[in-house]
Amino acid sequence: AGSVETVILCHGFKSTKEDRLIVNLAVALENEGISSFRFDFAGNGESEGTFEFGNYLREADDLHSIIEYFSRANRVISGIVGHSKGGDVVLLYASRHHNIHMVVNVSGRYDLKRGIAERLGEDFMQRLKENGYVEVKNKTGSVSYRVTEESMTDRLNIDMHAACLQIDTECRVLTIHGSADETIPVEDASEFAKIIPNHKLRIVEGANHNYSFHQAELASIVLEFIKEYLEQDKAASG
């Protein structure tokens, strides 16, 4: 059954709740008697809706709906953890709602204007303007998803710097990043550390974006932070 307190785990871009990293974190928490909840954002995995490229704020709203649901069921959400795009989503949530006081950002992106050309090609803005969309193909050559001008604007308009300044000082934030991240540069983690008021930074030496060979180390860092928070929280309320 686990504890009444629940930690919500948020997956990354084009991923699902069955992602190895998310499942391993859930198991590690469960082994310590901490309940967790994994879900698919709209348009991903088993959730309804179509996949959208931008959607950061809508995913923060998805997260808000889930937290509301748990609150009505008298379940305490003690923290939110997100990987990659999910890391941005949990930070955006904390910037807009001040009811969660523990946030873990695993390899989130600080500057959302970066990382697009790598995925869509250097001329993506020109193609968007000409066609209204850009199609992204997978390795077999079939269309994986479509990026519209609207969803691109949605992503480019998000200012993580401004959002992070809105995070409550009561909210404890841990940022974890792999030093060998090939998708999002490790420097992004330091940018978060500079502006989030109540922040702890952990760099995992040699880890890539998905922590392929550093799953156990990632889980132990997350667990240590969560357990420390829960113990302090218990002491404060006790």
N, C-alpha and C positions, 0 to 999 in steps of 0.2 A: 504493500500500500504506500510505503514511503511516508514522507513528512507532509504536514498540512501546507508547509511552505513549498512553493514550486518555482523552478527556474525554467524560463522559456528559452528554447534554442531556435535561432533563425538561420536558415541556409542562405547560400550566396546565389550569384547570377547563374541562370540556366541550371540550377541544381534542384535538389528536393530534400525532404526530411529524411530520406534514406541515405543521404551522403555519408560516406565512411566517417568523416571527421565529426559530424553531428551525432551519429549513432554512438561512436566511441565516447564522446563527451557524456551522452545520456547514460551509458553503462557505467562510466566512472562515477557519476553523481549517484546513481542507484546503489552502487557498491558501498557508498558512504551514507546510505539512508536518506538521500535527498531526492525528492521527486522532480522529474523534469517533463516538459511537454514539447514535442516536436510537431511542426505542421508545415504544409506546403503553402507558400504565398499564392494568391490568385494567379491562374494561368500557368502554374508550375505543378509538376507531379500529378497528384490525384485531385487537386483543387480545380474548381470550375473556372471558366473565363479564358480569354486568350492571352498568350504570353506577350508582354509589353517590354520594350527595351528600357525605358526610363523608369517611371513608376516608383521612385524612391518614397515619395510622400504617400502614395497610395498604399505602399507596403507598410509604412509607419501607421497608417490608418487600420490596415488589417491587424497589425499587432495590438493596436488600441482596442479593437473589437474583442480580441481574444482575452486581453487583460480584464476588460469589463465583464466578460462572461464568467471568468474565474472569480472575480470579486463578488458577483451576484451569488455564486455557489459557495461563498465564504472560504474560498481558497486564497491564501496570501501569496502573491507573486513577490518573491524575495529578490529576484534579479532577472535580467535579460542578457542573453549572450548571442552575438551574431558573428558570422564568418564572412569576410569579403564584402560583397554588397550588403549582406545582413549586418555587418559591423556598422556600416553607414546608417542603416535603418534603425538600429537600436540607439545610436547617438542622436539621430533626428527625433526619435520618439522622446528621448530624455530632454531634448531642447524644447519640446512642445508641451509635454506633460510632466509634472513634477511629483508623480506618485510612486515612482520606482527609484530606489536609492542605491542600486548596485547594477552597474552596466559593464559588460565585457566586450570590447571591440577586438576581434581577432582578424588582423590583416585587412582592415578597412581602408578605403581610398580617401585621401584628404582633398586632392584636387580633382574634381569630377570632369574637368575639361581634358584631363590626360587619360591615356589608355584607350581612346576611341579609334584613332587612326590605326593602331596596331590590329584592332579587330575588324575595321571596316575599310581600311585603305586610306591613303593620304588625301585623296580627292573626295572624301565622303560628303562634305558640305555642298560641293558643286553638284554631285549626283543627286543629293537630296533635293536641291533647288530645281533641278531639271525634271526629275521624275516624281518627286513628292515622297519617295521612299528609297531605301537601299535594302537589297536582299542579301542575307548572310547565308552562305552555303556551308554544309558540313563536309567532312572529308570525302564522302561518296559523291558529292556534287549536287545533292538535293537541297532544297531551301530549308534551312533550319529555323530561321525567323526573319521577320521584316521589321526594319527600323523606319518609322515615319518621321516627318519633319517635326510633328507635334511631340513625339516621345523624345526626340533629340533635344528640342527646346526645353522640355521638362527636366532633362538631366543637366543641361548646361546652366539652367537657372538656379540650381541648388548650390548654395554657398555654405560649405561645411564649416568654414572659419566662423561666419556669423552665427551659424546654428550652435556650434560648440560653446560660443560665448554665452549662450542662453541656458546652458546646463546649470542646474542648481548647485550651489556649493556643498549642499548636503549629500549630493549624489556622488558616490565613489565610483570612479571609472578606471578600469584596467585596459590598457592597450597592449596586445601581444603581436609581434611581427617576426617573421623569419628573416634572418640576415641575407639569405639567398633567394628571396622572393623574386620570381621571374615575371610576375604579373603586375604587382603593385610595389613600387620601390620602397625599401625599408625606411627611407627618409621621411615618408608620409607619417610614420609612427611618431617621429620626433616633432613633427608639426602639431599633431594632436596634443602631445605632451606639453608643448609651449602654451597652449591656450585653454585647455580644460582645467578648471580651478582645482578640483580634488582628484588628482590623476596619478596613476602609477604606470610605469613603462617597463615592459620586459621584452628583450630581444632574444629570440631563440637562434643560437649560432648554427649556421648551416642549413636551417629549415627553408623549404620552398613554400610556395603559396598554399599548397594543400597539406603541408606537414607530412608528406608521404613517408618519411623515415623518422618523424619526430612526434608521432601520435601520443606516446606515453608521456613525453616531456610536456607537451601542450596540455594534456589532461591534468597533470599534477600541478601546473601553474594556475590553471583555472580553478581547480579544487581548493588549492591553498587560499586563494583570494576569496572564494565564496565562503569557505568555512570560517575564515578570519572575520568576514563581514557578519555572518550569522551569529558567531559567538559574541561579538561586540554589540550587535543589535539586541541579543538576549540579555546581556549584562545591563544595557541601557534601559531596557523595558522592565527588567526584573528588579 
